[in-house]
Amino acid sequence: MIMDKIPSFTINHEALLRGIYVSRKDNVGNETITTFDIRMKEPNREPVLHNGAIHTIEHLAATYLRNDAEWKDRIIYWGPMGCLTGNYLLVKGDVQSKDIVELMKRTFKFVADFEGNIPGAAAKDCGNYLLHDLPMAKYEAAKYLHEVLDNIKEENMVYPK
């Protein structure tokens, strides 16, 4: 069976920088769903996110986003990429990367500053509750916040050719 290459596999990962990218926009009924590529690592050029760190980032960011006063009603999904270089964020609406920069700053600051018990990190709440690494999640979130989000440029919001 011959299949078409999906759009995410047509992005030039050799030139992709850390940043916030619109991955796709889908129409569901009368609603537009925007999928963002929240790229935390340069693919194939730097070490990927550790499994425990990205799992903890997932729990903390998803909890934060679904409680954010401004965006909570528009958040559909937050979760890790299989390649462990970032996360996907799905939101209701026809949204651009620049529109969520402040939301991502708040989210990654929340993760970087988090103290206490990780939400949902119990056997009854999570399928792999032992796979968490809060210190590394905080480190990776702070690194992304300060190195990327605090100084984000257009080149970190438009996919390379």
ABEGO torsion letter per residue (X at the ends): XBBBBBAAAABBAAABBBEBBBABBBBBEABBBBBBBBBABBBGABBBBBAAAAAAAAAAAAAAAAABAAAAAABABBBBBAAGAEBBBBBBEBBBAAAAAAAAAAAAAAAAABBEBBBGBBAAABABAABBBAAAAAAAAAAAAAAAAAABBAAAABBBX
